[in-house]
Amino acid sequence: MREDNQMLVMTHLSQLLDLVTGIGGFIVPLILWLTQKDKVAGMDMHGKMILNFQISLFIYSIICIPLIFLFGLGILGLIIIGLIALILPIMNALKVSNGEMPYYPLTIEFLK
């Protein structure tokens, strides 16, 4: 296994493809994780962390849809989710590039 911080950083930043393509922020990290988890040190942990985060954001977004009809709370929730989806991957990519451990709060652990 090789150390490749740049690959880990790119995996975290690839989540931003959601802002451009809609689903690329899930597909690209999934492909990177599946193809590199046995080759890059730490990729298995980082990939699972990212996929858990992406699945959690999707579930939170689905929950917000019916809440739109409840005083518009769903719109506020979707705005917050959008900001989180923009800010956390960048923050965690910076952490990984500095050798620190990334953290995605409010993430449901589906993959362990």
C-alpha positions, -999 to +999 in steps of 0.1 A: +000+000+000+013+035-008+008+068+009-010+092-014-024+123+004-032+139-030-056+111-039-073+114-005-076+151-009-091+146-044-115+121-031-128+146-006-130+174-031-148+152-057-179+155-035-182+191-049-192+175-082-227+173-067-229+211-072-223+207-109-237+173-119-262+165-092-249+130-084-213+131-094-203+138-058-215+103-049-204+084-079-168+096-082-159+090-046-176+056-048-155+047-079-123+061-063-129+041-031-137+009-049-107+010-071-081+025-047-091+011-012-065-017-014-038+004-031-038+037-011-032+038+027-063+052+044-085+052+013-108+026+028-115+047+059-118+080+040-140+064+013-164+050+038-165+083+057-173+102+025-200+077+013-216+077+047-217+116+046-232+116+011-259+090+020-267+110+051-271+142+032-294+125+007-316+112+035-317+146+052-327+162+019-355+137+014-367+145+050-368+182+041-391+178+011-423+173+031-412+199+056-414+225+028-452+225+034-447+230+071-440+268+072-412+264+047-389+247+072-378+223+044-364+252+023-343+263+053-332+227+058-322+223+021-302+256+022-283+244+053-277+210+037-264+228+006-240+249+027-228+219+046-222+200+013-201+229+001-181+237+032-173+203+048-156+186+018-133+217+014-125+218+051-118+181+053-097+181+021-076+208+038-073+187+070-062+157+050-036+177+031-022+188+065-021+152+078-051+157+101-081+134+105-113+146+087-146+148+104-182+149+090-207+158+118-242+144+118-232+115+096-251+082+099-227+052+098-239+029+071-205+015+061-183+005+089 
